[in-house]
Amino acid sequence: MTSESSLFSHRWLPLFLVAPFMLLIVLFFYAPIFQAFYWSFFLERPFGGGSMFVGSENFVRVLSDSEFWEAGWRTIVFMITGSSLAVLIPLILAVAADRKIRLSLPARNVLVWPKGVAGASIGVVFAFLFNPFVGVLAPLNSIFPGIWAPGIDGTDAFITLIAAHVWGGIPFNFVILLAGLQSIPRTMHQAAAMDGAGPWRRILDVQLPLIAPQLFLTLVLEFTESVTSAFALIDTITKGGPGGSTTLLVYKIYTDGFSGYDLSGASTQTAILMVFVVLLTAAQFLFLGRRINYER
């Protein structure tokens, strides 16, 4: 009896079990993406009634729009800043938990809890926490009036979005990085200590190189997810304001399509965003993936 026959009684059973999940992916991911690419070459009427083929005119119109480039630039800044902090902070927490400092065991459980909170709920909580009148920074405003005003200051609003995104990304990255750290044999730490390496040197020369695959995984997932996951935070915290200072590309697609009824323009931006994400992921694997050593 082979291992496959001991796991599945029928050869089609694995496909049957995966079919519901694959159906959801096709219906809610691949089908909309295909439709977006299709609509990007047509001028779609907002309430139905036909369409007209316009070729590349939608792409010319979108790429000549200054608001598109501004939203794209803000998306890149958010992606780099938020994703970097969403990996760096869990890495610091994972190193601390791995060293079994005081209260590290209960902290492991607490740090995982935010994973069960939806993005919209995180946005509501952070909108309250960073409220300039009743939030945690309200005492600072009483001392220096107007120093923290996310409702009228675009920089403050952008910082609020990044803080919410980083907080929501801590649980998954923390678990992955902590698992990588705990898989390092203790004998390697002991050998480095016998060679005179201090705690910081062991982190830089032993731990970080050995968890490079986990770091690469978290970086790839964070950079790609940050492009789209910010929608719930923007919609619940800033609505793209003040003055469009927090309108990222994913939120601009939503407002253009569902508020401005520019289905063709929104579809074109979706197609461009998808190509950008694919190229970004490919570049990460091309320039970083090849340098990762998966053998210890």
N, C-alpha and C positions, 0 to 999 in steps of 0.2 A: 504494500500500500504506500503510495507516494504521499509526500507532505501536502500536496494540493488536494488530493482526494480526501485526506483526513480533515481538511478545513472546510471544503465545499462539496456537497453531495452531488451537485450538478454543475456542469461547465458554464452554464448561463447564469447561475445564481449571483456571482459577483457583479455582473452587468446589471442584473435586476435590482440589486441593492443600491447601486450607484445611480441608476436611472433617475430617481426623483431629484437628486441633487443636481445632476447634469441638466435636467429639464429646467430647473430654476435658473441656472447659469445662462442657459440659452435664451430664456424668456426675458430675464431682467438685466442681462449684460450684453451678450452678443447681438441679440436682435435690436436693441436700442442703438448700439454702436453702428451696426450696419445701416439702420434707418437714418442715423445722423450723417453718415458719409453719403448716403443716397440724396438726402435733402440738401446737402451742401452744394449740389450741382443744379438745384432747381429753385425757383422762386415760388415758395409755398404760400397759399392764402391762409390767413390765420384761422378762419372758421370753415375750412374745407372748400370744396367747389372747384378743385383742379389746381394744377401747377404748370409752370412753364420752365423749360430747360434753358439755363443761362450759362452753362459751362463754368468757367473760372471767375465769373463776375463777383460771386459772393466772396471768394477768397481775396480778390482785389479790394473789394469794399471793406472787408474786415481788417486786412493788413494795412490799409491806409487810414484806419481809425486810430486817433491818438489815445482814446480811452482804452482801447484794446491793449496797446503797448504799456500803458500805465498800470492796468490790472495785471498784465503779464509780469511786469517788473516787481510789483508788490507780491505776486505769487512766488517768484524766485527768492525774494528776501525772506518771506515767511517760511518757505521750504528749507532754506539753508539754516536760518536762525533757529526755527522751531525744531527741526529734525536733529540738528547738532546737540541742542540742549536736551532733547528727549532721549538721546543716547548717552550723553555725558553724565547727566544726573543719575540715571539708573545704574550706570557703571560705577560711580562713586558709592552708591548705596549697596550695590552687589559686593564690592570689595570690602566694605565695612561689615556686611552680614557674613561674608565668607570668613573673616577674621574672628568671628564670634565675639564681638565686643558686647558690652552690656546692653541688654534689651534687644539684641539682634534677632532672637527667635520670635518674640511676638511681633516685631517690626516686619518680619517676612510676611506674616499673614495680613497685617494692616495694609502693606504696600500693594497687595494683590487686589484688594477690594474695589478700587476704582475701575477695574476692568469690566465689572458688571454694570456700570453706569453708562447710559446712552449719551451720545454727544450733545443732544439737545438739553438733557438734564444738567450736564456739566456746564453748558452755556448759561443756563438759568442761575445756577449756583454762583458762578464766577461773576455774573452781572450784579448779583447782590453783594458778593464779597468785595468787589472793587468799586462799589457805588461810592461816589465822593461825599455823600451825606451820612450814610449809615454803615458803610463798609469798614474794612480794617484800616484803610488809609484816611478815614474821616478825621481822626485826631490830628493828622498832619495838615489837613486843610484848615483846621481851626487855628493852627499856629502860623501857617503860611497860606493864606487864602488863595485859592486858584492854582496851587502847585500841582494838584491832581484833579484833572477834569476830563475824563474819557468821553464825556458827552459832547465836548466842543473842541477837544485837542486830539488830532489824529494820531499822534505818537503815543499818547496814553491809551487810546483805544486799541492800537496795534499791539502794545505791550500786554494788554489784557487778553487779547486773542492768543498770543504766543504762550502766556502763562497757562491758560486753559488747555491749549493743545499739549504742552509739555506734561502737565499733570495727568491728562488722559493717556499719554503714552508711556508713563512710568511702569505700570504693572507688567505688561507683556515683555518689555525690554529687560526689566529687572529679573524676571523669571528665566529668560533665555541666558542672560549674562551670568546670573548666579549658578545656573546649571553648568555652564562652561567652566566657571571657576572651581566648582566642587569636583569636576571630573579630572582636575590636574592632580597627579599623584603627589602625596605629601613628601615622598622621598625627594622630589625635585626641590621643594622648599627647603628641606633639611640639607640637601647638598649645597644649595646656594648659600644658606646660612653658614655652613662650615667653611665655605670659601670667603667668608667675610662680607657677604652682601647684606646690606641693611634692608629694612622693610620697603622703602621706596625703590631701591635698586631691584629687589625681587619682583615688585609690581611691574616695573618697566622692562626688565630683561627676562622674566620667567612667565608671569601671568598674562600680560597683554599679548605677547607673541603667540601664546598657546590658545588664547580665546579669539584669535583673529577670525576664524570662521563664524563664530557667534556675533562678533562685532560687524562683520560684513553683512550678515543676515539682517541684523537690526537696522543698519544703515540703509540697505536697499528697501526694506519694507517701510521705514519711516519716510524716506524721501518720496517714494511713490504714493504712500497713503496721505501724506500731508497735502498733496495737491487737491485731493477731493474731500478729505475728512473735515476740512475747515468750514464746509458749508453750514453744518448744524450750529457751529459756534458763532459764525457771523450772523446767521438768521436769528439767533436768540439773544445775542449780546449787542451788536452794533447795527444790524440791518444794512451793512455796507458803509455806514457813516462814521464820523461826521464828514460831510462833503466828499463822500466816496473814498476816503482815505483807507478804509479797510475792505474795499471791494476787490476781492481776489477774482481770478479768472473764472473759477467755478461758480461764484456768486453772480458775476456779470452774465454768465450764460443763463442762469435762472431768471434774472430780472429781464434780460432781453427777450427770452422766450415766453415767459409766463406773465410778465407785466407789460412789455412792449409789443408782444405778439409777433416778434420778428423770428419766426421759426427757422427761416433759412439762415439768418445770421447766427442764431444760437447753435444751430446744427454745424455750421462751418467752424465756429469757435470750439465746439466739442471735438470735431475731427482734428483740428490743430492741437488741442490739448492732449488728445489720445496719442497722436504722433510724437508729441514732446515727451510724454511719459514713457513710451516705448523706447525712444532714442536715449532718454536718461538712464533707463534700466540697462539697456545694451552697453552704454558707455561705462556704467559701474562694473559690469561683468568684464568688459574688455580691459579696462585699466586697473581695476582692483581685484577682480576675481582671479586673474591669472597669478597674482602674487600671493594668494592665500595658500598656505600649506595645511592640508587636511590630515596629515600624518604626524603622529607624535613619536 
